Amino acid sequence: MDEAVQEAKLLRQVNALIVAHLRGQNLGQAASAVAAATMTPLSAVDSVPADHLISLVAKGLAAERGGGASAFDSAAGGYGGVMPALGSSAVDFSVQDVKGSSKSFPKHEARHVSDHKNVARCAKFSPDGKYFATGSADTSIKFFEVAKVKQTIVGDSKDGTARPVIRTFYDHTQPINDLDFHPESPILISAAKDNTIKFFDFSKTNARKAFRVIQDTHNVRSVCFHPCGDFLLAGTDHSVAHLYDINTFTCYLSANPQDSSSPINQVRYSCTGSLYVTASKDGSLRVWDGVSAECVRPIIGAHGSVEATSAVFTKDERYILSCGKDSSVKLWEVGTGRLVKQYAGAVHRQFRSQAVFNETEEFVLSVDEQNNEVVVWDALTAEKVAKLPSGNTGAPRWLDHSPVEPVFRIAAMKPYLALKHATGSDQPAFFSVSENKAIDIDDDRSVGELTNNDCWATPQGWILVRDGLSSTTYLVDPHNRTDRRKISLPHLPEENLSTYCSCLLSEYPDDPAQHASCVVLLVETDLPVIWYCRIDDENWTRHEYDIGTLNLCGGNTEKLVISPITSCRGKFYFNGSGFKELGILEFCPAPVFSFITIRDPITGPPGLRKVIKVESEEELYMVSLVSFYDLNVVHQFSVHKMDFVKEEWREVHDIGDRTFLLSSWYFGASRSAEECGLEPNCLYMMYAGIKRLMIFNIHTKAKTRDVF
């Protein structure tokens, strides 16, 4: 009898837990139906916390797993992360038409921490707030200790200068898209454009490479661990989230995907893992059951027809905060899909911008690309309460807030032109291409190195600097503020080289595997002369070449001069005899010239033609700009790609996410449009002499606009 009584009591408790859970999820009708069917008095439910059922289930699952082997048993013990219980939000978002004064956002002090060699694309705090990591387009991941960052701010370091970067991981071959920390073990995962998810053990001080790798079939845009730590979700260029068992690497897909062919920009679990949300490029949000992978709440067109870039749950799992390229930040009710609040006043149309809560969920933070700021709203009143400068020369692109204290991290970019020199000064003027305005650079070293020195830019982003006063010559990376930003070279003896000379690198000089073989090449513009050296050489070599002659009026001739020229796959390519030949310059170790005869040489309309060679993702391109009378006015253009197998130029109308940055002095470089805040599949043509920047769309064959 006692056993039956105890079982009845247990059933009543279970029923009350179920009803309380349904009410907590705003499923009132379902809660009433269950209460009626089980004869559970609603008064008995009032004292039951809405999150109690989830908390008990989580504990039961953890106990059931206890003693089971894990793929991470070899990793050093936990670092403070535990599976979170369902929390209650500090803000009651169900209150409508809130009136009254908004809260004040705490004062924050910005501090530059470190630079990647390229754009920082993502950032993530650990669950305990002790660490954060950043991922970059340079394929590296930097790992920081928050306590050491604080030491750099207050100047409290017992052992000298604090070094916040405690690890740097190198194992991807394409830009990093997203990062996440394991909830219990010292494991960091990264998602990248190389279709991989990689696992890094940050408890090992010497670890630089991943110890496990998941090879996906698509570009992996986003990753998120399940709170239990045994599974992870991946949002990819595929329209359905990929669920991985991290012990077996088995991949699972939803059996009932929604009607969408759009890639997923972000995927995030709720606090308990009972739900997850996807933000897609088609502007929609979708809420999924964390167990069955059924879509339980589609919010189609949440951000119109433009991309939804981020989505996160509140701690109580009742609401979702989303961000999109329509410059809106929105709060949605999970149970109904209803728009609850909208936070206006920040412009973000270019990047995968994030909207996040602070650690108490009392404030919402996002970025304003146009004004280079972090915007803060009172989460309840939706009133803008603060605008904080990002501290970067370019627009911020990613934002993450610590889960435990008032600290947030900004990942940003710095795309700019350096125009040498400003009127009446030997100091260069800087112009932001993405922001379309002149800017100030607060890096005294970068400005100083470009002032009163001979400088030559390379397509790889490095600058060759000849300092006549100190008799030094070196390569400098203006985007890297660390001591590794400068590579010493033998001093260039020639004092009168034009700054319009073409400067090229055969390899990336900061890559240890290519360092010794990297050739630095200077090509004079008006003489058949090149200057070259390798990084470890003791001297520069001057070489006068002979690639043919040009017949002039009156029976006169002059030697042909190399122009245009670029480097690709370790060699240098230039135009030979018009469009009939492609010249090749190799160093073996002395310079060796050869030529490829082009099949079906390019012909075009009459006029003045400027040709610029560009290397992009290890492919060789040729841009032709045709003018009639004024070389500063382009009437027609074309882009061709070299087919080395068939030895012919093939016209292309799509270069994907790439943008070609060109100048009138035969300079050509390729950059990711998304990473630099530029228009994709376009040519940016700079005429420094007349202070004009023109943008051409390769697909439509149209000039989109003059910037200045």
Buried (B, 14 or more C-beta within 10 A) or exposed (E): EEEEEEEEEEEBBBBBBBBBBBBBBBBEEBBBEBBEEBEBEBEBBEEBBBBBBBBBBBEEBEEEEEEEEBBBEEBEEBBEBEBBBBBBBBBEBEEEEBEEEBBEBEEEEEEEBBBBBBBBBBBBBBBBBBBBBBBBBBBBBBBBBBEBBBBBEEEEEEEEEBBBBEBEBEBBEBBBBBBBBBBBBBBBBBBBBBBBBBBBBBBEEEBEEBBBEBEBEBBBBBBBBBBBBBBBBBBBBBBBBBBBBBEEEEEEEBEEBBEBEBBBBBBBBBBBBBBBBBBBBBBBBBBBBBEEBEBBBBBBEBBBEBBBBBBBBBBBBBBBBBBBBBBBBBBBBBBEBEEBBEBEBBBBBBBBBBBBBBBEBBBBBBBBBBBBBBBBBBBBBBBBBBBBEBBBBBBBBBBBBBBBEBBBBBBBBBBBBBBBBEEEEEBBBBBBBBBEEBBEBEBEEBBEBBBEBBBBBBBBBBBBBBBEEEEBBBBBBBBBBEEEBBBEBBBBEBEEBEBBBBBBBBBBBBEEEBBEBBBBBBBBBEEBBBBBBBBEBEEBBEEEBEBEEEEEEEEEEEBBBBBBBBBBEBBBBBBBBEBBBBBBBBBEEEBEBEBBEBEEEBEEEEBBBBBBBBBBEEBBBBBBBBBEEEBEBBBBBBBBBBEEEEEBBEEBEEBEEBBBBBBBBBBBBBBBBBBBBBBBBBBBBBBBEEEBBBBBBBEEEEBEEEBE
